[in-house]
Amino acid sequence: MISKEPKILLVYPPNQLMPIETPRPDGSLGPLYLASALEQAGFEVDILDASVGSTKDNLSETFFRTILQPNGLMRIGMSTESLKTFVDLGKYNIVGIHSNFTPQTRMALEVASCVKEVNPNILTVTGGVNARSLAERFLRSGLIDVVALAEGEKTIVDLVRALAAEQSFKNVDGISFMSEGKMTTNPLRTGQIHGVLDELPFPAWHKLPFDKYEQIASPHGVIAKHNLRYAPIMTSRGCPYHCSYCHISIDKTDPATSGNIGNYRIKSVDRVLEEMSILKSLKVKKLYFEDDSLLAKKSRVKEIFEKVLGMGFEIANVNGVNLVHFLHRSQQGKLCIDRDYLELLHSAGFDQIVFPVESASQRILDKYATGKLNHTVLDVAQLVKIATDVGILCPINMMIGFPDETEAEMMQSIELGKKLVNNGAPYCTFFIPIPFPGSSLFELAIRGGYLEQDFDTDLLNWKNAVMKNTIVPPERIVALRDWAWRTVNTEEHVQMRLKQSTASRWSDH
């Protein structure tokens, strides 16, 4: 039975990475919103980023304590014994586990296992895109009691209130759980998802282990200056596009299941400024914008980033960029690259924006990326040249290895990547499309026999060609990806990335 005064712990699990990947803490916004919602409702809540540990842990025993696992991945973070000790000493009776990323499924379940070993009566709850998409797998593990189905600020409060009142959580809307050996789902109720983002609680940034993050200096895998405090911020939710490889693309086609969380919603400029003021008070110097489509409304972006500049922030990077937003229509009605907009972004503090070119094949873009980039309208090479001239570094992301993509189409993308590097892009990263659960590509992969129903979540990583029976064999796709990375990029960049990798950091510590 849960106490009438429940104590809640929200956990970012330890991480598991391939040796070539650049390690970073999590610190994403989801659990911070949940913590704030719980605090507003009067509940006691702590946050633990298990990749770096508690205030009592030394980074040499957590983030730099890298263990090579039998699955070939390197585990980063607190040991299982340390996790169990932390949960036991905290006397928690509800533990929420963050699970947004499929390759980290094993780590989320590991945390749940530790919790249940401490006390099987502790209620384990998980949420995030991956947890929702793999709800039955999580629940049938016997380690997870509840899976939240959508944005959880209201759901988590409803759940804890029910338990505090000694009522069954099985009456809470917007969750899945096991009942008599079967997964039962309570649908979302109307109003359970925030349509007006200004009504959201302010994220509980004050609960992040900033001191540890500053020592690591690796926000979102990008190596930064030490002792420069950074934090995530999000000015909108959702995205107007429908890319099949996006982890919420199924939600786009069936919005009722998750409350239409993919619908594009924005915060007011005043709300964004309030958030930046809070971060300023926490001595944050650098911002990472986690929006899926940050630059969609130019007048709003202009107003926000003029304020960013005035408040003295630096910009770490942005998550969601669509290249069409760098176009504008001239007085003659022709679509042109918007140099003024790029100059505005640079003056606001953007010194780097990753360009998601994705493919040089218009057929691939039209089929898998809803045609959000039209190569006949936007000259990407010219865009890179202008952005570089303005002072913005623009690394390139490319994807090769879609199920029906030919080798000739892949070579087109590799050749375009080389051209863009020659035009000023500092580097080009080649990703292999991964059919993450929750994406339309996942459904296509299962339906088309490209992925087994009992797939191994550990393998769903951008470095692995996990789909089989593709036109170009998976072994060839991996070989092309590795060859492209070394051929397109400079030797200096290749060596730098190797030095930033998990394996390198492991050897250094």
C-alpha positions as CSV (number, residue, x, y, z in Angstrom):
1,M,0.0,0.0,0.0
2,I,1.3,3.5,-1.0
3,S,1.7,6.0,1.8
4,K,-0.8,8.8,2.1
5,E,2.2,11.1,1.7
6,P,4.0,9.4,-1.2
7,K,7.6,10.2,-2.0
8,I,8.5,10.0,-5.7
9,L,11.7,9.5,-7.6
10,L,12.1,10.3,-11.3
11,V,15.0,8.6,-12.9
12,Y,17.1,9.2,-16.1
13,P,18.5,5.7,-16.4
14,P,22.2,4.9,-16.9
15,N,23.3,4.9,-20.6
16,Q,24.6,2.2,-22.9
17,L,26.5,3.3,-26.0
18,M,28.6,1.9,-28.8
19,P,32.3,2.6,-28.3
20,I,32.3,5.1,-31.2
21,E,29.5,7.2,-29.8
22,T,30.1,10.4,-27.8
23,P,28.7,10.0,-24.3
24,R,26.5,12.7,-22.7
25,P,24.2,12.9,-19.7
26,D,20.5,13.0,-20.3
27,G,18.9,15.9,-18.5
28,S,16.1,16.2,-21.0
29,L,12.9,18.1,-20.2
30,G,10.3,15.4,-19.8
31,P,11.0,14.5,-16.2
32,L,11.6,18.1,-15.3
33,Y,8.0,19.0,-16.3
34,L,6.7,16.0,-14.4
35,A,8.6,17.0,-11.2
36,S,7.3,20.5,-11.4
37,A,3.7,19.3,-11.9
38,L,4.1,17.0,-8.8
39,E,5.6,19.7,-6.7
40,Q,2.7,22.1,-7.6
41,A,0.3,19.4,-6.5
42,G,2.0,19.2,-3.1
43,F,4.0,16.0,-3.5
44,E,7.7,15.4,-2.6
45,V,9.8,14.4,-5.7
46,D,13.4,13.9,-6.4
47,I,15.3,13.6,-9.7
48,L,18.2,11.3,-10.3
49,D,20.3,11.3,-13.5
50,A,21.9,7.8,-13.0
51,S,24.4,8.5,-15.7
52,V,26.2,10.9,-13.4
53,G,24.8,9.8,-10.0
54,S,23.7,11.7,-6.9
55,T,25.5,14.7,-5.2
56,K,27.4,12.1,-3.1
57,D,28.8,10.3,-6.1
58,N,32.1,11.0,-7.9
59,L,32.0,11.1,-11.7
60,S,34.9,8.6,-11.7
61,E,32.4,6.1,-10.2
62,T,29.5,7.0,-12.5
63,F,29.9,8.8,-15.9
64,F,33.5,7.8,-16.3
65,R,32.9,4.3,-15.0
66,T,32.4,2.6,-18.3
67,I,31.8,-1.2,-18.4
68,L,31.8,-3.2,-21.6
69,Q,28.7,-5.4,-21.6
70,P,28.1,-8.8,-23.2
71,N,25.9,-7.1,-25.8
72,G,29.0,-5.1,-27.0
73,L,27.7,-1.8,-25.7
74,M,29.5,0.3,-23.0
75,R,27.4,1.0,-19.9
76,I,27.8,4.4,-18.4
77,G,26.6,5.5,-15.0
78,M,25.9,4.3,-11.4
79,S,26.3,0.7,-10.6
80,T,23.2,-1.4,-9.9
81,E,24.3,-1.7,-6.2
82,S,24.6,2.1,-6.0
83,L,21.1,2.5,-7.6
84,K,19.6,0.1,-5.1
85,T,21.2,1.9,-2.2
86,F,20.0,5.3,-3.4
87,V,16.4,4.0,-3.7
88,D,16.5,2.3,-0.3
89,L,17.9,5.3,1.5
90,G,15.4,7.6,-0.1
91,K,12.4,5.6,1.1
92,Y,10.7,6.1,-2.2
93,N,7.4,4.4,-2.8
94,I,6.9,5.5,-6.4
95,V,9.7,5.5,-9.0
96,G,9.1,7.0,-12.5
97,I,11.6,5.9,-15.2
98,H,12.3,7.9,-18.3
99,S,12.3,5.9,-21.6
100,N,12.3,8.0,-24.8
101,F,15.0,6.1,-26.7
102,T,14.6,2.5,-27.8
103,P,18.4,1.6,-27.6
104,Q,18.1,2.4,-23.9
105,T,15.2,0.0,-23.2
106,R,17.6,-2.4,-21.4
107,M,18.7,0.4,-19.1
108,A,15.2,1.5,-18.2
109,L,14.3,-2.1,-17.3
110,E,17.6,-2.4,-15.3
111,V,16.5,0.5,-13.1
112,A,13.1,-1.1,-12.6
113,S,14.8,-4.3,-11.6
114,C,16.9,-2.5,-9.0
115,V,13.8,-0.8,-7.6
116,K,11.9,-4.1,-7.3
117,E,14.8,-5.8,-5.6
118,V,14.8,-3.0,-3.0
119,N,11.1,-3.4,-2.4
120,P,8.6,-5.2,-4.8
121,N,5.8,-3.0,-3.5
122,I,7.4,0.2,-4.9
123,L,5.2,1.3,-7.8
124,T,7.2,1.5,-11.0
125,V,6.0,3.9,-13.7
126,T,7.5,4.6,-17.1
127,G,6.8,7.1,-19.8
128,G,8.2,8.5,-23.0
129,V,7.8,7.7,-26.7
130,N,9.6,4.4,-26.4
131,A,7.8,3.2,-23.3
132,R,4.4,4.0,-24.9
133,S,5.4,2.3,-28.1
134,L,6.7,-0.8,-26.3
135,A,4.1,-0.8,-23.5
136,E,3.3,-4.5,-23.6
137,R,7.0,-5.5,-23.7
138,F,7.6,-3.3,-20.6
139,L,4.6,-4.5,-18.7
140,R,5.2,-8.2,-19.5
141,S,8.7,-7.9,-18.0
142,G,7.1,-7.9,-14.6
143,L,9.3,-5.0,-13.6
144,I,7.0,-2.1,-14.7
145,D,3.6,-1.6,-13.2
146,V,2.3,1.4,-15.2
147,V,3.0,2.9,-18.6
148,A,1.9,6.5,-19.3
149,L,0.5,6.9,-22.8
150,A,1.2,10.5,-23.7
151,E,2.5,13.8,-22.3
152,G,2.4,13.0,-18.6
153,E,2.1,16.3,-16.6
154,K,-1.5,15.6,-15.7
155,T,-1.4,11.8,-15.8
156,I,1.4,11.6,-13.2
157,V,-0.5,13.8,-10.8
158,D,-3.7,11.9,-11.3
159,L,-1.8,8.6,-10.6
160,V,-0.1,9.8,-7.4
161,R,-3.3,11.4,-6.1
162,A,-5.1,8.1,-6.5
163,L,-2.4,6.2,-4.7
164,A,-2.2,8.8,-1.9
165,A,-6.0,8.4,-1.4
166,E,-5.5,4.7,-1.2
167,Q,-7.4,4.2,-4.5
168,S,-6.4,1.9,-7.3
169,F,-4.3,3.3,-10.0
170,K,-6.3,1.2,-12.5
171,N,-9.0,3.9,-12.6
172,V,-6.5,6.6,-13.9
173,D,-7.0,7.7,-17.5
174,G,-4.1,7.6,-20.1
175,I,-2.2,4.6,-18.8
176,S,-1.6,0.9,-19.6
177,F,-1.1,-1.9,-17.0
178,M,-1.5,-5.6,-16.7
179,S,-4.8,-7.1,-15.4
180,E,-5.4,-10.8,-15.2
181,G,-2.5,-11.6,-17.5
182,K,-3.5,-9.1,-20.2
183,M,-2.5,-5.5,-21.0
184,T,-5.3,-3.1,-20.2
185,T,-5.4,0.4,-21.5
186,N,-7.4,3.3,-20.2
187,P,-7.8,5.9,-23.0
188,L,-6.9,9.5,-22.5
189,R,-9.7,11.8,-21.4
190,T,-10.4,15.1,-23.1
191,G,-8.2,17.9,-21.7
192,Q,-5.5,15.5,-20.4
193,I,-3.0,16.9,-22.9
194,H,-2.0,20.6,-22.7
195,G,-3.3,22.4,-25.9
196,V,-2.2,25.7,-24.5
197,L,1.5,25.4,-23.6
198,D,1.5,28.5,-21.4
199,E,-0.5,26.4,-18.9
200,L,2.4,24.0,-18.4
201,P,4.3,24.1,-15.2
202,F,7.8,25.6,-15.5
203,P,10.4,22.7,-15.7
204,A,12.2,21.9,-12.5
205,W,15.6,22.9,-13.8
206,H,16.8,23.5,-10.3
207,K,16.8,19.7,-9.7
208,L,19.4,19.0,-12.4
209,P,23.0,18.2,-11.3
210,F,24.4,21.2,-13.0
211,D,27.8,21.0,-11.3
212,K,28.4,17.5,-12.7
213,Y,27.2,18.5,-16.2
214,E,29.6,21.4,-16.2
215,Q,32.5,19.0,-15.4
216,I,31.5,16.7,-18.3
217,A,30.9,19.5,-20.8
218,S,29.1,17.4,-23.2
219,P,25.6,18.8,-23.8
220,H,23.8,16.5,-26.3
221,G,27.0,14.9,-27.3
222,V,28.6,18.2,-28.4
223,I,31.8,18.8,-26.6
224,A,31.7,22.3,-24.9
225,K,33.7,24.4,-22.6
226,H,34.2,23.2,-19.1
227,N,32.4,25.1,-16.3
228,L,29.9,26.6,-18.8
229,R,26.4,25.9,-17.4
230,Y,23.9,24.8,-20.1
231,A,20.3,23.7,-19.9
232,P,17.6,22.5,-22.3
233,I,14.6,24.7,-23.2
234,M,11.6,24.1,-25.5
235,T,9.5,26.9,-26.9
236,S,7.0,24.6,-28.8
237,R,5.8,21.0,-29.0
238,G,5.0,18.9,-32.1
239,C,5.9,19.4,-35.7
240,P,4.0,20.3,-38.9
241,Y,5.7,17.5,-40.9
242,H,5.1,13.8,-41.1
243,C,8.4,12.0,-41.7
244,S,8.0,8.2,-41.6
245,Y,11.2,7.7,-39.5
246,C,10.0,10.2,-36.8
247,H,9.4,8.4,-33.5
248,I,5.9,9.9,-33.3
249,S,4.8,9.5,-36.9
250,I,2.2,6.9,-36.0
251,D,0.7,9.4,-33.6
252,K,0.4,11.7,-36.5
253,T,-1.8,9.2,-38.4
254,D,-3.7,8.1,-35.3
255,P,-3.8,11.1,-32.9
256,A,-6.5,9.9,-30.7
257,T,-4.3,7.3,-29.1
258,S,-1.8,9.8,-27.6
259,G,-3.9,12.9,-27.5
260,N,-2.5,14.4,-30.7
261,I,0.8,15.2,-29.1
262,G,2.4,15.6,-32.5
263,N,0.2,18.6,-33.2
264,Y,2.3,21.8,-33.5
265,R,1.8,24.0,-30.5
266,I,3.8,27.0,-29.4
267,K,4.4,28.9,-26.1
268,S,3.9,32.7,-26.1
269,V,7.0,34.9,-26.3
270,D,6.2,36.1,-22.8
271,R,6.2,32.6,-21.5
272,V,9.5,31.8,-23.2
273,L,11.1,34.9,-21.7
274,E,9.9,33.9,-18.2
275,E,11.6,30.5,-18.7
276,M,14.8,32.2,-19.8
277,S,14.7,34.5,-16.7
278,I,14.5,31.4,-14.5
279,L,17.5,29.9,-16.3
280,K,19.4,33.1,-15.9
281,S,18.7,33.0,-12.2
282,L,20.2,29.5,-12.1
283,K,23.4,30.9,-13.7
284,V,22.8,29.1,-17.0
285,K,24.9,30.5,-19.8
286,K,24.1,28.3,-22.8
287,L,20.8,27.1,-24.1
288,Y,19.9,23.9,-26.1
289,F,16.6,24.3,-27.9
290,E,14.8,21.0,-28.0
291,D,11.9,22.0,-30.2
292,D,11.1,19.6,-33.1
293,S,10.4,22.6,-35.3
294,L,11.9,25.7,-33.8
295,L,12.2,28.0,-36.8
296,A,8.7,27.6,-38.2
297,K,7.4,31.1,-37.4
298,K,10.0,33.7,-38.4
299,S,8.5,36.7,-36.7
300,R,8.2,34.8,-33.4
301,V,11.8,33.4,-33.7
302,K,13.1,36.9,-34.4
303,E,11.5,38.3,-31.3
304,I,12.7,35.4,-29.1
305,F,16.3,35.5,-30.3
306,E,16.6,39.2,-30.0
307,K,15.8,38.7,-26.3
308,V,18.3,35.7,-26.1
309,L,21.0,38.1,-27.3
310,G,20.0,40.8,-24.9
311,M,20.0,38.4,-22.0
312,G,23.6,37.3,-22.7
313,F,22.9,33.6,-23.5
314,E,24.9,31.5,-25.9
315,I,23.2,28.9,-28.0
316,A,24.5,25.3,-27.7
317,N,22.5,24.0,-30.7
318,V,18.9,23.3,-31.8
319,N,17.2,20.0,-32.2
320,G,14.6,20.5,-34.9
321,V,15.4,22.4,-38.1
322,N,13.6,22.2,-41.4
323,L,15.5,23.7,-44.3
324,V,12.4,25.2,-45.9
325,H,12.4,27.8,-43.2
326,F,15.5,29.3,-44.7
327,L,13.6,30.3,-47.8
328,H,11.6,33.4,-48.4
329,R,9.6,34.7,-51.4
330,S,11.1,37.7,-53.2
331,Q,9.2,40.7,-54.4
332,Q,9.2,39.0,-57.8
333,G,7.5,35.9,-56.2
334,K,10.6,33.7,-56.5
335,L,11.7,31.5,-53.6
336,C,15.2,32.5,-52.4
337,I,17.5,31.8,-49.6
338,D,16.8,34.2,-46.7
339,R,20.2,35.6,-45.9
340,D,18.6,38.2,-43.5
341,Y,17.1,35.4,-41.5
342,L,20.4,33.6,-41.2
343,E,22.1,36.8,-40.2
344,L,19.4,37.4,-37.5
345,L,20.0,33.9,-36.1
346,H,23.8,34.4,-36.1
347,S,23.4,37.8,-34.3
348,A,21.2,36.1,-31.7
349,G,24.0,33.7,-30.8
350,F,23.7,30.8,-33.3
351,D,27.1,29.8,-34.3
352,Q,26.1,26.3,-35.4
353,I,22.9,24.8,-36.9
354,V,22.8,21.2,-38.0
355,F,21.2,20.9,-41.5
356,P,19.1,17.8,-41.9
357,V,19.5,17.3,-45.7
358,E,18.7,13.6,-45.2
359,S,19.0,12.6,-48.9
360,A,20.1,13.8,-52.3
361,S,17.3,11.6,-53.8
362,Q,14.1,13.5,-54.3
363,R,12.2,10.2,-54.5
364,I,13.5,9.2,-51.1
365,L,12.6,12.6,-49.6
366,D,9.1,12.6,-51.1
367,K,8.4,9.0,-49.8
368,Y,10.0,9.1,-46.4
369,A,10.2,12.8,-45.4
370,T,6.9,14.1,-46.8
371,G,8.9,16.2,-49.3
372,K,9.9,18.8,-46.7
373,L,13.0,19.5,-48.8
374,N,12.7,20.0,-52.5
375,H,16.1,20.1,-54.2
376,T,14.7,21.8,-57.3
377,V,13.6,24.7,-55.1
378,L,16.3,24.9,-52.5
379,D,20.0,24.8,-53.6
380,V,21.4,23.2,-50.4
381,A,25.0,23.8,-51.5
382,Q,24.3,27.5,-51.9
383,L,22.5,27.5,-48.5
384,V,25.6,26.1,-46.9
385,K,27.8,28.6,-48.6
386,I,25.7,31.6,-47.5
387,A,25.3,30.2,-43.9
388,T,29.1,29.7,-43.7
389,D,29.7,33.2,-45.0
390,V,27.3,34.6,-42.4
391,G,29.3,32.9,-39.7
392,I,27.1,29.9,-38.9
393,L,28.7,26.4,-39.0
394,C,26.3,24.0,-40.6
395,P,27.1,20.3,-40.1
396,I,25.1,18.0,-42.4
397,N,23.0,15.0,-41.5
398,M,22.4,12.4,-44.3
399,M,20.5,9.1,-44.2
400,I,21.3,6.1,-46.4
401,G,19.8,2.7,-46.3
402,F,16.0,3.0,-46.7
403,P,14.4,-0.4,-47.6
404,D,13.9,0.4,-51.3
405,E,16.8,2.8,-51.7
406,T,19.3,1.8,-54.4
407,E,23.0,2.0,-54.2
408,A,23.0,4.7,-56.9
409,E,20.7,6.8,-54.7
410,M,23.0,6.4,-51.7
411,M,26.0,7.4,-53.8
412,Q,24.0,10.6,-54.8
413,S,23.8,11.5,-51.1
414,I,27.4,10.7,-50.4
415,E,28.4,12.9,-53.4
416,L,26.2,15.7,-52.2
417,G,27.7,15.4,-48.7
418,K,31.2,15.8,-50.1
419,K,30.0,18.9,-52.1
420,L,28.5,20.4,-49.0
421,V,31.7,19.9,-47.0
422,N,33.6,21.5,-49.8
423,N,31.2,24.5,-49.6
424,G,32.0,25.1,-46.0
425,A,30.1,22.5,-43.9
426,P,32.4,21.4,-41.1
427,Y,31.4,17.7,-41.5
428,C,28.7,15.4,-42.7
429,T,27.3,12.5,-40.6
430,F,25.7,9.6,-42.4
431,F,22.9,7.8,-40.4
432,I,21.2,4.6,-41.2
433,P,17.4,4.8,-41.0
434,I,16.2,2.9,-37.9
435,P,12.6,1.7,-37.7
436,F,12.0,2.9,-34.1
437,P,8.8,1.7,-32.5
438,G,6.2,4.5,-32.8
439,S,7.3,5.4,-36.3
440,S,5.6,4.7,-39.6
441,L,8.9,3.2,-40.8
442,F,8.6,0.6,-37.9
443,E,5.2,-0.5,-39.1
444,L,6.5,-0.7,-42.7
445,A,9.5,-2.7,-41.5
446,I,7.3,-5.2,-39.6
447,R,4.7,-5.5,-42.3
448,G,7.3,-5.8,-45.1
449,G,9.5,-8.4,-43.3
450,Y,12.4,-6.0,-42.8
451,L,12.3,-6.5,-39.0
452,E,11.3,-9.4,-36.8
453,Q,8.5,-8.9,-34.3
454,D,10.8,-9.9,-31.5
455,F,13.6,-7.5,-32.5
456,D,16.5,-6.8,-30.1
457,T,16.1,-3.2,-28.8
458,D,19.9,-3.1,-28.2
459,L,20.5,-3.1,-32.0
460,L,18.2,-0.2,-32.9
461,N,21.0,2.3,-33.2
462,W,22.0,4.6,-36.1
463,K,25.3,2.7,-36.5
464,N,23.5,-0.6,-37.3
465,A,21.6,-1.6,-40.4
466,V,18.9,-3.5,-38.6
467,M,16.5,-3.9,-41.4
468,K,17.0,-7.1,-43.5
469,N,15.9,-7.9,-47.1
470,T,16.6,-4.3,-48.2
471,I,17.5,-3.7,-51.8
472,V,21.1,-3.0,-50.8
473,P,22.1,-5.7,-48.3
474,P,22.6,-4.4,-44.7
475,E,26.3,-5.4,-44.7
476,R,26.9,-3.2,-47.8
477,I,24.9,-0.3,-46.3
478,V,27.2,-0.3,-43.2
479,A,30.3,-0.5,-45.4
480,L,29.1,2.4,-47.5
481,R,28.3,4.5,-44.4
482,D,31.7,3.9,-42.9
483,W,33.5,4.6,-46.2
484,A,31.4,7.8,-46.8
485,W,32.2,9.1,-43.3
486,R,35.9,8.8,-43.8
487,T,35.9,9.9,-47.5
488,V,33.6,13.0,-47.2
489,N,35.0,14.4,-43.9
490,T,38.5,15.7,-43.2
491,E,41.0,13.6,-41.4
492,E,41.1,16.2,-38.7
493,H,37.4,15.8,-38.1
494,V,37.6,12.0,-38.1
495,Q,40.3,12.0,-35.5
496,M,38.5,14.5,-33.3
497,R,35.4,12.4,-33.2
498,L,37.4,9.3,-32.3
499,K,38.9,11.2,-29.4
500,Q,35.5,12.3,-28.2
501,S,34.1,8.7,-28.3
502,T,33.1,6.6,-25.4
503,A,36.0,4.3,-25.9
504,S,38.5,7.2,-25.8
505,R,36.9,8.7,-22.7
506,W,37.0,5.3,-21.1
507,S,40.8,5.0,-21.7
508,D,41.3,8.6,-20.4
509,H,39.6,7.8,-17.1
